[in-house]
Amino acid sequence: MATEITKKKGTPDNADEKVMPFGRQNYIIVLIGIALLALGFILMLGGGSDDPDVFNEKMFDFQHITLSTILILAGFVVEIVAIFWKNK
């Protein structure tokens, strides 16, 4: 009995080569998503008071509540798009 491995009909010659699951475009989109997430978390920082007995209204402004949240959600959406993006 010969222990020769036969190739299935219809498989390409380079079937043994490893293929990367993501292309260059996917990694660029991932980096854009990470940048959006980082910017959102950076904008969320601050607004507190140095003295715990003094209340600071700056904590509830547009930047800390709305803009940073929108950027973080957009970053997660971009990350999902990067995972599902198909190269042509």
SVG drawing of the C-alpha trace seen along z (x, -y; Angstrom):
<svg xmlns="http://www.w3.org/2000/svg" viewBox="-25 -75 29 77">
<polyline fill="none" stroke="black" stroke-width="0.4" points="0.0,0.0 1.3,-3.4 1.0,-6.1 1.0,-8.9 -1.2,-11.8 -3.3,-12.7 -4.6,-16.2 -8.3,-16.7 -9.6,-17.6 -10.2,-21.3 -7.9,-22.6 -5.4,-25.2 -1.7,-24.5 -1.1,-27.1 -3.7,-25.7 -1.0,-25.0 0.0,-28.7 -1.3,-30.5 -3.7,-33.4 -4.0,-36.3 -7.6,-36.8 -7.4,-40.6 -5.9,-42.8 -4.2,-46.1 -7.5,-48.0 -8.8,-46.1 -5.9,-47.1 -6.2,-50.8 -9.9,-50.8 -9.0,-49.1 -6.4,-51.9 -9.0,-54.6 -11.4,-52.9 -8.8,-52.8 -8.1,-56.5 -11.8,-57.3 -12.0,-55.3 -8.9,-56.9 -10.1,-60.4 -13.5,-59.7 -11.9,-58.5 -9.5,-61.4 -12.4,-63.9 -14.2,-62.2 -11.4,-63.0 -11.4,-66.0 -14.2,-68.2 -13.8,-67.3 -13.0,-69.6 -9.7,-69.6 -11.6,-70.3 -14.1,-67.5 -16.3,-70.0 -16.8,-72.2 -19.1,-71.0 -18.0,-71.8 -20.6,-72.1 -18.0,-71.5 -18.4,-67.8 -21.8,-67.9 -20.9,-69.9 -21.3,-68.9 -17.8,-67.5 -17.9,-65.1 -21.4,-63.8 -22.3,-63.9 -19.3,-64.3 -17.1,-61.7 -20.0,-59.2 -20.7,-59.6 -17.0,-59.2 -16.7,-56.0 -19.8,-54.5 -18.5,-55.5 -15.2,-53.8 -16.9,-50.6 -19.0,-50.7 -15.8,-51.3 -14.2,-48.3 -17.1,-46.1 -16.9,-47.4 -13.2,-46.6 -13.9,-43.0 -16.5,-42.5 -14.8,-44.5 -14.1,-42.3 -11.3,-43.1 -11.9,-42.9"/>
</svg>
